[in-house]
Amino acid sequence: MFETIRNAWKVKDLRMKLLYTLVMLIVFRLGSCIPVPLLDPNQLKAMFESTNNSLFGFIDLVSGGAFQNATIFAMGITPYINASIIMQLLCVAIPALERLQKEGEEGRKKIAQIQRWGTVVLALIQAIGLYFLLKSYSAVTMTGFWPAVIIVMTFTAGTAFLMWLGEQITEKGVGNGISLIIFAGIVSSIPSGVVSLWNYMQNGTMGIIGAIALVIVALAVVGLVVMMNEAERRIPVQYAKRVVGRKMYGGQNTHIPIKVAAVGVIPIIFAMSIMSFPGTIASFFRVQAGSPGFWGGFLKVFSPDHWAYAVLYFFLIIFFTYFYSAIQFNPVEMANNMKNNGGFIPGIRPGRPTSEFISRVLSKITLAGAIFLGFIAIVPIFMNMGLNIQNFSIGGTSLLIVVGVALETVNQLESQMLMRHYKGFLE
């Protein structure tokens, strides 16, 4: 990884991309320190600690602690994630949006524009709900119409700015901007997680054996994520020889690489967002997990210290892995492209048999990747339940996102270096 970054630094345009990405992430961290006017951060922190971390833990995690510190990026990028989930589901359900998605670059631009407006609307709704929640906890220092407008618009503008920041990183920097913002937020919370671990050992909540076991599991998660990220199934492809004019083309053997973790950490982020949503909505009405009544029992399922949370989280990860894989890979299109270029899989007839074969391989690979992601995400949850740890920020999901985003960014950097190498060779 460091060798790749060092080599990329030697290339001028890649160096500028890396610097641009770094500056944008610094802007994100600086914005996470700017307080929202008319709010009492001490009251907000008390509210955060009084409610279970399942309610706002995801928001605070991806915002790097901006939520409990009452800063302008308190809502983080979660409205964008929710808008992305809704948009992708609508593109599958509504034929007009599906056709728009297939119209190439112009269609994707229109989809992105709709998603941006959806993000602003969801951010506005979430900001209004958050304002009334803060007001109920006496975290608002000045009440009235205009103070409410200032607070709501500040929260909404913070999310809109983060969305713009992520898109700028994707367009002009290196890697996926939204993923890198989430990555930066989680990394910034690691020091506080280490301090929490030390405090647990000091007050006797966790023994030295438990701490060592936690570190070993964390290292094992990192190793497994790296290993699975590199694992792939290679489908062999042969191209028939063709004579065009006086030249002969084809006749070469190649392969289609299908990675086990091809969808990356997107299913994890989507599943986290879904699992945090019911608790967040319920908190606006001051309903907490475990309180008397139906809703208290229902919210208990979405609390990380309940076994049903881990089970539901596991199946959500599997669902989103299959869902995102179906969007990313189209076996019919792959088979048609192969057939049009004179390619075939040895032992498989071109056309429909080829698409069915690719579909079967994709299904098996996706299942393996989904089970791996789900298993890595829930094992630390059961460990935390066994060790009786609460509000510990460095979980399996956090490690998955950090390692996954880092590997994806390095892979993209390597691809850009390879592209520039061939471009220089041809010139």
N, C-alpha and C positions, 0 to 999 in steps of 0.2 A: 504493500500500500504506500509506504513512505517513499519507496523507490519510484513508484509511478508519479507521485506528486512532485518529486525532485526532478524527474525527467520532463514533466509537463511545464515546470517552472522555467525551463530553458527555452521553451517555445514562446515567442512574444505574445501572440494572440491568446494562447491558453493561460499565460501568466496574467494577462489583463482580465480574463474571465474569472480566474481564481481570486484575484484581488477584488473584483466587483462583487463576487459572492460573499467574500469575507466582510466587505464594507456593509452590505445589506444585512448580514446577520448581526453585525455590531449595532446597526440602526435598530434592529428588532430588540436587542438586549437593552439598549439605551431607553427605548420606548417602554420597556417593561419596568422601568424605574420612575416613570413620570406619573404622579398620582392624579386620580380623577378629582376635580374640584367638588366641594360640598359633601365629601364623604369622610367618615372617621375610620381610618384603616385599622385601629385597635378593635373597634366594634365588629368590623368585617372579619378580622382574624378570629375573634371570639365566636362569631357565627359559624365560620368554617370549621372550627374545632368542636363546636357543639353538635353539628350534624355529622353523620357518618361520612367517611371519605368517598363512599360510592356515589354520593350525590354530586360533588363538585371535584372529585379527585382527578377525573380525566381532563377537565378544563384546566385545572391548576397544573397538571402534569405537562400538558402540551404548551402551556403559556409560560412555563419556567417559573412558577410561583407568582405570576402577575395577578392572579385572581385574589388570593388571600392577602395580597399587599395593596389591593384597590388601585391598580394602575390602569392606564388607558387601553392596554391590551388584555384586560381581565378576562374577556370572553374568548380570547385566543382565536384559533382558526376553525373551531367546531361548527359554526354556522355554514362555512364553506364545505366542510366534510359532509354535513347533513344534506346540503343542497346538491352535492355531487352524487350522493346515494340516491336521492329522489330523482335526479335527472337521468341517471343511468337506468333506473327502474322504468321511468316513463318512456325512455327510448326503446325499451323492449316491448312495452305494453301499447304504445300509441304508434300506429303505422306512419303517420305524417312525420313524427320526430325520427323514426327509424330511417325513413327515406332521406331526411335532411342530414342525418349522420353519415349517410353513404355518398353524399354529394361532393366529397373531397374536402379541400382546404376551406372553401367558402361555407360549406355546411357545418364544419367543425367550429368555425368562427361564430356562426349564428348560435350554435349549441352553447358555446362558451359564454356568449353574451347573455343568453337566457339564464345560465347558471350564475353569472355575476349578479343579476337582478334578484334571483332567488336567494342568493347569499345575503344581500342587503335586507330583503324582506324578513328572512329568518333571524338575522341579527337584530333587527328592529323589534321583532316580537320577543326575542329572548332578552333584550335590553329592558323592555317595558316590564316583563315579569321579574327580572332581576332587581329593578328599581323598587317595586312593591315589596319584594322580599327583604331588601336592605332597609326599607322604611319600617317594616314590621320588627326588625331587630335593632331599631334606633341607630342605624349606621349612617343615616342621612342627617347632616347638621342643619340644613335649612329646607323646610317643606314649602310647597306651593307649586303653581303651574310652571313658572319659568325655571326654577331649580330642577324640577323633574325633566323638563325638556333638555336642559344642559347636560344632565347626567346620562339620559337615554341617548342623546345624539353623540356624546363622547364615547360611550361604549360601542355604538354602531359604527362610528367613524374609525375607531381603533381596529375593529374587525375588517372593515373595508380596506383600510390601509395595509393590513397584513396580507389580505388577498392580493392587492396590487404588488406588494413586496415579493410575494411568492411567484407571481407571474413574471415579474421582472428578472428574478433569479433564473427561472426556467428559460426565458428568452435570451438573456444576455450573459448569464453566468454558467455554472456547471451544476448538473444534477437537477432533480425535481425540486422546485422552490418551496412548495407546500411541505413536502417531506423533510426538507432541510430545516425549515422553521420549527417543525415538530421535534426534529433531531436536536436542534439548538436548545429548545425549551427543556427537553429531558436531560441533556448533558449538564445544563446549568443547575439542575436539581440534584445531581449526584453528590456534591459536597454535603448538602443538608442530609442526604440519605446516609452518608458515612457517619455524620455526627449523630443521627438517630440510632444507628447501629451501636455506636459507642455508648450512648445513653442507656440503651436497653441492657447492655452488659454491665454498666455501672450500677443501675438500680435493681439488678437481679432478675429482670424480666426474661433475659436470655443468658444462658451460660456460655462458656467459651466453646464448648462442643457444638452448640447450636449455631454460633457465629461462624465457626470453621465450616460446618456443613453448608451454611448459606453461601459462603464464599466459593466453596467447591461446586455447588450447584450453578452459581453464576458463571464460573469459568467453563463448566461443562456446557451450559447454554450457548456461550460465545463460540466454543469449539464446534458444537453441533450445527449452529447457524452457518458458520463459515463452510463446513463440510457439505451441508445440504445445498448451499448456494452454488457450489461448484459442481454438484452432481447433475448429470444430464443423461438422457436417452438419445442415442444417435440413430436416426432412421436412414439406412443406406439408400442412395439415389444414383441411378445410372442415366446418362444422356446418350441417346442414339446419335450416330454420326450423320451429319447433313452436309450436302454439297450446295453452296451458295455461290454462283458464278464460278470462279476458278479456285475458291477456297473451301476447305473442309472444316466444319465446326462440330463441336460435341465430342462424343466418345470418351468423356471423362467420368470418373466416379467421385461422388461427393456425399454429403449427408445433411440431414435436417436436425439440428440440435434442439432438443426440447428439455429445458431445465426443470428439475423437480420443484424448485422455488421460483418458477417463472413469473408469478404474479407479485412476488416481493412481499412487502409488509402491508399492502393495501387492505387485505381482509382483516388483519389485526386492528388497524385503525378504524375501519368501518364497524367491526364488532364492538370495540370499546365505546364508540360513539352511541351505538344503539343501546348498550347496557347502561350507560350513564343517563340516557334520556328520561326514563320513567321517574327515577329518583330526583332529577333536576326539576321536572314539572311538579312533582308532589311537594317538593320543598317550598315552592311558591305559595302553597296552601298550608304550610307549617305541619305537614304530615310526615312523620318519621318512621323508619323501618322498625317493626316490633311494637308499635303503639297499638292500643286496642282497636278492634274493628277490622273490616275487610281490607281496607287500603294499607293498614299497617302490616298485616300478614302478607299482602301482595308485594309490598316493597321489600320485605325481608328476603324474597327470592333474588332481588337485585342488589343485595348486600354481599360484599366479598367474603364475609365470614359464614356464608350459607353454602351448603354443598350444591344446591340447585343453581346457584350463580355460576359455578364452575362448569356444570353440565350444559347449561344454556349457552354460556360463553363458547364452549367447545363446539357445539353444533352450529352456532352463528358463524364461527370461523370457517368451518367446513362449507357452509352454504355460500358465503361470500367468496371463498376460494374457487368453487365451481362457477359461480356467477361471473366473476371477473375473468376467469379462464375462458369461459364461453364468449365473452366480449373480445378478448385479446386474440383468440385463435379461431379461425374458420376453416375446418377440414375440407369443405367443399371447394372453397376458393383456393386453398393450397393445392388440392388435387388438380383443379382446372389449370392453374398456372404451370404446374409441373407437366401436364399433358400438352399444353400449348407450346412449351419449350422443348418438347421431345424427351422429357424425363419420365422415369418409371422406377418403382420400387421393385427390386428383384423378387420374383415369385408372386407378385400382385399385379393384376390387370389394371391398366389405366382407367380413370373415370370413377364411377361409383365404388367399385371394390377398394380403390386407393383411399377415397375419402372415408369409407367405413373403417379401414385399417388404421388410418391416422386418428380417427375418432376414438377407437378402442385404446390405442396407445395413450392418447391424451387423457382419457378417463382414468386409466390405471395410474399414470404419473400424477395427475391432479389429486387423486385419492391419497396417494402416498404423501404428497406435499401438504395436503389439508390436515391429515392426521398428525403429521410432524408439527405443523404450526400450532394446532390445537393442544397437543401434548405438552409442548414447550411452554405454552401460555398458562396452562392450568396447574402444572406441577408446583411452581412457586406459590400458587394460591393455597394449595393444600399444605404446603410447608409453613406458610405464614399462619394458617389456621392451627397447625400443630404446635408452633412456637408461640402462638398468641401474640402476634405482632400486628400493630395497627399503624396506619399512616406512614408506612415505609415505602418510600418513593421508588427504590430500585427493585422492581419486580421483573418477572420473566418477560412480560409484555414490553416493558421499557427496554430491556436488553435486546429483545428481538427487533424492535424498531431502530434502536441506535446502530446495532451491527448491520442490520439489513440495509438501512439507508446509506451507511458508510460504504458498504460493498457495492451497492448500486451506483453510487456516485463515482467510485474508483473505476468500475467497469465502463461507465460512460466516458470517463476521462481517457481510459485506454483506447476506447473506440475512436475518439476524436484524434488522439495521437496517431493511431494507425491510418486513419483517413488522410491526415496531413502528410504522413510518410509516403503513401502511395501517390498523393497529389504532387509532392515534390519530385518523386521519381519520374512521373509522367512528363512533368514540365522540363 
